[in-house]
Amino acid sequence: MELRHLLYFKTVAEELHFTKAASKLFISQPPLSRQIKELEEELQVQLFQRSNKQVTLTDAGKYFKAEVDALFAKLEESKEVLRKIHDGVSGELKIGYISSVYQSHLAEILKSMQKEFPYLKTSLFEVPTLTQIKELEEGRLDVGILRAPVLSEKLKVESLFFDPFVVVIPYTDQQFSKEAFANFLKKSPFIFFNKDFAPQYNQKLIEICQRMGFTPDITHEANNVHSILQLVEAGLGVSILPSSLKEQYAQLKVSFITLNDIPVNTEVVLAYKESNKNPALE
């Protein structure tokens, strides 16, 4: 049995007409009929029921068609993988990301990458923005998912999305008036990123609070968003964080309050060094 025998069978099984199948295969009908007959003799089964009016698959033929279809699909998949290996889409891609990015979405992207580039290994590193910039510049990371601004002349930056801010408080079903909410926040201890850890982010917090008429009392500081939210849930204060985190941490006993009248947001970007020679980067 040769691959061409399977191709001939597959084409006849799809067309259910020997003349049409022969035309599609660019051969004449008698040799095609002979090849199918030889295949049936080798397998010792009848694959087609033939009559003057129609051609149909036997039960054995239906089973064999499914198997042959799967074989050809696997063959095409193998050819695609070979092309990708030849084109250099293999090796390792080191990706940095910030703790406040929506990680479920990142996981979906990685699944798609694994399917598209099966020989590419991806390594993830949760790294704050300032550290990412340095590691991207020095080649320890290939690409970074971080928050603007990216203050580096060595890196190319592409915008991913803009993320508005929300206030995060311990869970409550209380409804606040605008004035009452501002007074509540003014009296509340704030939990936020360390100023040295995320200076630009820290400044946005100050700006939002000042627009609401007060300066925040930053009582607790943390170096990742998980810790901040856990402290809020424990009732140790309030925070202001990107709204995209609502889905990721919906299971926590906290309330996310939208800031409708304050047009301050944060931009999530992709950054990389153009001179990076890793073939997977493109």
C-alpha positions as CSV (number, residue, x, y, z in Angstrom):
1,M,0.0,0.0,0.0
2,E,1.4,3.4,-1.0
3,L,0.3,6.9,-0.1
4,R,-1.2,7.4,-3.6
5,H,-3.6,4.5,-3.0
6,L,-4.9,6.3,0.1
7,L,-5.2,9.6,-1.8
8,Y,-7.1,7.8,-4.6
9,F,-9.5,6.2,-2.1
10,K,-9.9,9.5,-0.2
11,T,-10.9,11.4,-3.4
12,V,-13.3,8.7,-4.6
13,A,-14.9,8.6,-1.0
14,E,-15.4,12.4,-1.1
15,E,-16.7,12.5,-4.7
16,L,-18.6,9.2,-4.7
17,H,-18.1,9.3,-8.4
18,F,-15.2,7.6,-10.2
19,T,-15.1,9.8,-13.2
20,K,-15.2,13.0,-11.2
21,A,-12.6,11.7,-8.8
22,A,-10.3,10.7,-11.8
23,S,-10.7,14.2,-13.2
24,K,-9.8,15.8,-9.8
25,L,-6.7,13.5,-9.6
26,F,-5.7,14.2,-13.3
27,I,-5.7,10.6,-14.3
28,S,-8.1,8.6,-16.4
29,Q,-11.0,6.6,-14.8
30,P,-9.9,2.9,-15.7
31,P,-6.5,3.2,-13.8
32,L,-8.3,4.8,-10.9
33,S,-10.8,1.9,-10.7
34,R,-7.9,-0.6,-10.9
35,Q,-6.0,1.1,-8.1
36,I,-9.1,1.0,-5.8
37,K,-9.7,-2.6,-6.7
38,E,-6.1,-3.5,-5.8
39,L,-6.5,-1.6,-2.4
40,E,-9.6,-3.6,-1.6
41,E,-7.8,-6.8,-2.5
42,E,-4.9,-5.9,-0.2
43,L,-7.2,-5.0,2.7
44,Q,-9.5,-8.0,1.9
45,V,-12.6,-5.8,2.3
46,Q,-15.0,-4.1,0.0
47,L,-14.8,-0.3,0.4
48,F,-17.4,0.8,-2.1
49,Q,-20.8,-0.4,-3.3
50,R,-21.0,0.2,-7.1
51,S,-24.0,0.3,-9.3
52,N,-24.8,1.9,-12.6
53,K,-26.5,4.8,-10.8
54,Q,-24.3,5.5,-7.8
55,V,-21.2,4.8,-5.7
56,T,-21.6,4.5,-1.9
57,L,-19.3,3.6,0.9
58,T,-19.7,0.3,2.8
59,D,-19.5,0.4,6.6
60,A,-15.8,-0.7,6.3
61,G,-15.3,2.1,3.7
62,K,-16.8,4.7,6.1
63,Y,-14.5,3.6,8.9
64,F,-11.5,3.6,6.6
65,K,-12.3,7.1,5.3
66,A,-12.3,8.5,8.8
67,E,-8.9,6.9,9.4
68,V,-7.5,8.1,6.1
69,D,-8.8,11.6,6.7
70,A,-7.1,11.7,10.1
71,L,-3.9,10.4,8.6
72,F,-3.8,13.1,5.9
73,A,-4.7,15.8,8.5
74,K,-1.8,14.6,10.7
75,L,0.5,14.6,7.6
76,E,-0.5,18.3,6.9
77,E,0.1,19.2,10.5
78,S,3.6,17.5,10.4
79,K,4.4,19.4,7.2
80,E,3.5,22.7,8.9
81,V,5.6,21.9,12.0
82,L,8.5,21.1,9.7
83,R,8.1,24.5,7.9
84,K,8.1,26.3,11.3
85,I,11.2,24.5,12.4
86,H,12.9,25.4,9.2
87,D,11.8,29.0,9.6
88,G,13.4,29.1,13.0
89,V,10.3,29.4,15.2
90,S,11.8,27.3,17.9
91,G,14.1,27.8,20.9
92,E,13.1,29.9,23.9
93,L,11.1,33.1,24.3
94,K,11.6,34.8,27.7
95,I,8.5,36.9,28.6
96,G,8.3,39.4,31.4
97,Y,4.9,40.5,32.8
98,I,3.6,42.6,35.6
99,S,1.5,41.2,38.5
100,S,-1.4,43.5,37.6
101,V,-1.9,42.2,34.1
102,Y,-4.9,39.9,33.5
103,Q,-3.2,36.5,33.8
104,S,-6.1,34.4,32.5
105,H,-5.9,36.2,29.2
106,L,-2.1,35.8,29.2
107,A,-2.6,32.0,29.7
108,E,-4.9,31.9,26.6
109,I,-2.3,33.6,24.5
110,L,0.3,31.1,25.6
111,K,-2.0,28.2,24.7
112,S,-2.4,29.7,21.2
113,M,1.4,30.2,20.9
114,Q,2.0,26.6,21.9
115,K,-0.4,25.3,19.3
116,E,1.0,27.6,16.6
117,F,4.6,27.1,17.5
118,P,4.9,23.7,19.2
119,Y,8.7,23.7,19.3
120,L,8.9,27.2,20.9
121,K,9.5,27.1,24.7
122,T,8.1,30.1,26.6
123,S,9.4,31.1,30.0
124,L,7.4,33.6,32.1
125,F,8.8,35.9,34.7
126,E,6.7,38.2,36.9
127,V,8.8,41.3,37.0
128,P,7.9,45.0,37.9
129,T,8.1,47.6,35.1
130,L,11.4,49.2,36.1
131,T,13.2,45.9,36.4
132,Q,11.7,44.7,33.1
133,I,13.1,47.7,31.3
134,K,16.6,47.0,32.6
135,E,16.4,43.2,31.8
136,L,15.0,43.9,28.3
137,E,17.8,46.4,27.6
138,E,20.4,43.8,28.8
139,G,18.9,40.9,26.9
140,R,17.8,38.8,29.9
141,L,14.2,39.2,28.7
142,D,13.0,39.0,25.0
143,V,9.7,40.8,25.4
144,G,7.9,42.5,28.2
145,I,4.3,43.2,29.1
146,L,4.4,46.3,31.3
147,R,2.9,49.7,31.9
148,A,3.8,52.9,30.3
149,P,5.8,55.1,30.3
150,V,8.7,53.0,29.3
151,L,11.6,55.4,29.7
152,S,14.2,53.8,27.4
153,E,15.6,54.8,24.1
154,K,16.8,51.2,23.5
155,L,13.3,49.7,23.5
156,K,10.5,49.6,21.0
157,V,7.0,50.0,22.5
158,E,3.7,48.9,21.1
159,S,0.4,49.7,22.8
160,L,-1.8,46.8,23.9
161,F,-4.7,48.5,25.7
162,F,-5.7,51.3,28.0
163,D,-6.9,50.4,31.5
164,P,-9.0,52.7,33.6
165,F,-8.7,52.7,37.4
166,V,-11.2,51.5,40.1
167,V,-11.3,52.0,43.8
168,V,-11.0,48.7,45.7
169,I,-12.6,48.5,49.2
170,P,-13.5,45.6,51.6
171,Y,-16.8,44.1,50.4
172,T,-19.9,46.1,51.0
173,D,-23.3,46.5,49.4
174,Q,-23.6,50.1,50.7
175,Q,-24.4,52.8,48.1
176,F,-22.3,55.9,48.3
177,S,-23.1,59.4,47.1
178,K,-20.2,61.1,45.3
179,E,-19.4,63.3,48.3
180,A,-19.8,60.5,50.9
181,F,-17.5,58.3,48.9
182,A,-14.8,61.0,48.7
183,N,-15.1,61.5,52.5
184,F,-14.9,57.7,53.1
185,L,-11.7,57.5,51.0
186,K,-10.2,60.6,52.7
187,K,-10.5,58.9,56.1
188,S,-9.4,55.4,54.9
189,P,-5.8,54.1,55.1
190,F,-4.5,53.3,51.6
191,I,-2.6,50.2,50.5
192,F,-0.4,50.7,47.4
193,F,2.8,49.8,45.6
194,N,6.0,51.0,47.1
195,K,7.0,54.3,45.6
196,D,10.5,53.1,44.7
197,F,9.0,49.9,43.2
198,A,6.5,51.6,40.9
199,P,7.1,55.4,40.9
200,Q,4.9,56.2,37.9
201,Y,2.1,54.1,39.2
202,N,2.3,55.7,42.6
203,Q,2.1,59.1,41.1
204,K,-1.2,58.2,39.3
205,L,-2.7,57.2,42.7
206,I,-1.7,60.6,44.1
207,E,-3.2,62.4,41.0
208,I,-6.5,60.5,41.3
209,C,-6.9,61.3,45.0
210,Q,-6.0,64.9,44.5
211,R,-8.7,65.2,41.8
212,M,-11.1,63.9,44.5
213,G,-9.9,66.6,46.9
214,F,-7.5,64.9,49.3
215,T,-4.0,63.4,49.6
216,P,-4.1,59.6,50.4
217,D,-2.7,58.2,53.6
218,I,-0.6,55.4,52.3
219,T,-0.4,53.2,55.4
220,H,0.7,49.8,53.9
221,E,2.9,49.2,50.8
222,A,3.4,46.0,48.9
223,N,5.3,44.8,45.8
224,N,2.6,42.9,44.0
225,V,-1.1,43.3,43.3
226,H,-2.0,40.0,45.0
227,S,-0.7,41.2,48.3
228,I,-2.5,44.5,48.0
229,L,-5.9,42.8,47.3
230,Q,-5.4,40.4,50.2
231,L,-4.8,43.3,52.5
232,V,-7.9,45.1,51.3
233,E,-9.9,41.9,51.7
234,A,-8.6,41.6,55.3
235,G,-10.0,45.1,56.0
236,L,-6.7,46.9,56.4
237,G,-7.5,49.7,54.0
238,V,-8.5,50.6,50.4
239,S,-6.6,50.8,47.1
240,I,-6.8,52.1,43.6
241,L,-6.0,49.5,40.9
242,P,-6.6,48.8,37.2
243,S,-10.2,47.7,36.4
244,S,-9.0,44.7,34.3
245,L,-8.2,43.0,37.7
246,K,-11.9,42.7,38.5
247,E,-12.3,39.5,36.5
248,Q,-9.1,38.0,37.7
249,Y,-9.9,38.5,41.4
250,A,-13.7,38.2,41.3
251,Q,-13.6,35.5,44.0
252,L,-12.2,37.9,46.6
253,K,-14.5,39.6,49.1
254,V,-13.8,43.1,47.9
255,S,-15.9,45.7,46.0
256,F,-14.7,47.5,42.9
257,I,-16.0,51.0,42.6
258,T,-15.8,52.7,39.1
259,L,-14.3,56.2,38.9
260,N,-16.6,57.5,36.2
261,D,-15.7,61.2,36.5
262,I,-11.9,60.9,36.7
263,P,-10.3,60.4,33.2
264,V,-7.0,58.9,34.5
265,N,-6.0,55.5,33.1
266,T,-2.9,53.4,32.6
267,E,-1.6,52.0,29.3
268,V,-0.4,48.4,29.1
269,V,2.3,48.0,26.4
270,L,4.5,45.4,24.8
271,A,8.2,46.3,24.8
272,Y,11.3,44.7,23.2
273,K,14.7,45.5,22.0
274,E,14.8,45.8,18.2
275,S,18.3,44.5,18.0
276,N,17.3,41.3,19.8
277,K,18.4,38.5,17.4
278,N,16.1,35.8,18.9
279,P,14.2,34.4,15.8
280,A,11.1,33.7,18.0
281,L,10.7,37.4,18.8
282,E,9.1,38.3,15.5
